[in-house]
Every structure is written in structure tokens, then in C-alpha cells.
């Protein structure tokens, strides 16, 4: 899936707002295939598409984000994926990737630096290799390189202007895996996805009535974002749902 479009919405089995808690079904992953980008859930409030697969050892999660403001939220403010092995909405185990960038205070930036760059500049060509593990012990945070996680893999890619986030995380934290969800194939888990919001005074993208490189006008310029959509896009991504993991035959 290269883009998120109105036509795509018609093919998606579940539509959800940020406050709903749908029951989702993960698909079985074949070891000899790359995780496919079939959409299992479309979050209409955030305009992002989610796909899930699992096998006996791993859960594979993909998130496609086509909206530039949401892309910037993820890249600049970080994305945290939470898991609850009991199937609820408790933040028992989390993976934060990418990690929030350290940013200069708004007043110290150069004029114009707060504007949204082109999509190609929002999504880095290569992903950082640092990740933060949260839990499962209370108040436990570990910042590691991906190679040190012994099983967790994460990356973000620019696919024709769409930010594609991919995460592979072990189901169990035993054997060769030091970190895991604590669930087995066939069980039900809770899944949370969230970003932080834009700090006060920081713009998350083009202001209504503005285009990149253009001037503010009395009306909305072609290609700019309506005021209501702009405010909605700035809202942090927050989602919780229950996932029925697939079970192999």
C-alpha cells in the first residue's frame, strides 16, 4: 500500500475513532514472506492505517501515515506502542520508536524554521537505531540500540510520500528474547498506539490559509489545510484496541 486514499477506506473491514476499542484479528505470518501491508484497521480520526500479523514467536505491526502533520508528530515527538498481555488497556510493556527528538525552544529557532518542510524532509531516509523499552517492571525505562534488544526490530520508511512504520516484537520474553509482550499465539492482547502532542507555540504544519513558500491570504489557498482539519491533525494519536492473535494450524 503506497498511499492512503478514500478508495482504500471502502476496502477496510473496521473503521475506528480514537476513543473506540474494537476487537481486531491478527493474521498468520508465514516465515518465508515479508509482512504484507494489508490494512486491518483504519483510524479515521487520525487518517492512519494499521496492519497486524503474528506467528508463534513474533507480532508484526505496520502503520501507514499519509498526512504530513501526523508524519511530523511521529518523527519529531516519537511513537509509543503499548501492549497489555491481559487484553486490557494497561500500559504493561511499551516500545518507543522513534524516540522524541531534542528540539530547540521555539523562540531560539531561526525565522521560518518552524514551518513544515516537504514530505521528503519529514521522513528520514534512514531510521535511527535507538529504541526505548518501557516496562514490564513499573517505572523501568531502557534506551538501547536495536541490536541490543535481542529480537525487537523497528524502522520507518518513506514510501512514495507515505510514512510506513514497522515493528516486530517477541510474544514471549523467554529463551533468546530478553523482552516480549508476555502472550502466546491465539491469545487476546491489548494494543495501544500514541504520540505526544505538539508543545504550546509550536506549529505542526501549514497554518490555515498558508502554503509552503506562500503568503497568508484572506482565503484558503489551493492545497492548504482547512482550519478544522488543521486543528484535528494536531491532536496527538491515541488509540487502544483488543487484538485476537492468530494461531497456527
Secondary structure by P-SEA (a helix, b strand, c coil): cccccaaaaaacccccccccccbbbbbbbbcccccccccccccccccbbbbbbbcccbbbbbbbbccaaaaaaaaabbbbbbbbccccccccbbbbcccccccccccccccccccccccccccccccccbbbbccccccbbbbbcccccccccccccccccbbbbbbbbbccccccccccccccccbbbbbbbbbbccccccccccccccccccccccccccccccaaaaaaaaccbbbbbbbbccccc
